[in-house]
Amino acid sequence: MLDYVDILHKLIEAQKQYIAIDQEELFEMKKEYVITIQTALTLTGALLSEKLGILFQVLCLFLGMMVIDYITGMLASKAEAIDHPGDASYGWSSKKGAKGIIKKVGYLCVIAVAIVVDYVIVTFSGKLGIQMPGTAFMGLLVTIWYLLNELLSIIENAGRMGARVPEWLCKYIAILRDQIDNDHKVDQKGKT
């Protein structure tokens, strides 16, 4: 007579061994994918860093500040909702969040346009025989301007969360941003 309990134990052991082998293979596959993704990101970062120079570092900083601004904006909205429990105008909403993301995509589009303008100026000035005293820097300037706006927004969000914010820090960042605007104004005739 067959011992069904013994057979059942053997089947369970075989299943456990199969699962263990399957998990090891899966882990190795995941490890290969991670290494491939890390390699691709490293190569992409190195290429962008080589092509964009200092702008790449500022763009990375800007992207990080965009994420922090978004997170602090959500937290500030939550803090305001706690402070004003009956008022629907306070608090987080998906509409506000979507609008914030769309605005940040707009920032990236403007920066992309400035980088293209830099490329066009550098590429065609040499072909036209115009000597540039350096390389064009509109992409860098626009990115720094938006970076300063993100820093101001993070500080405002921290204040909305209840954190004390040094007033001089807000003024200093605003002065830097305004200085960029004032130093690079274009008059009606296109002159700076």
CORLINHU-V22434 format. One line per field, one symbol per residue. ss: DSSP state (@ for helix, = for strand, . for the rest). phi: phi as a letter, one per 40 degrees, with the letter a starting at -180 (. if undefined). Layout:
ss = ???
phi = ???
This chain:
ss = ...@@@@@@@@@@@@@@@@@@@@@@@@@@@@@@@@@@@@@@@@@@@@@@@@@.@@@@@@@@@@@@@@@@@@@@@@@@@@@@@@..........@@@@@@@@@@@@@@@@@@@@@@@@@@@@@@@@@@..........@@@@@@@@@@@@@@@@@@@@@@@......@@@@@@@@@@@@@@@@@.........
phi = .cccccccccccccccccccccccccccccccccccccccccccccccccccgcdccccccccccccccccccccccccccccbcccccbhcbcccccccccccccdccccccccccdccccccccccgccccaccbcdcccccccccccccccccccccchccbccccccccccccccccccbcbcccgcc
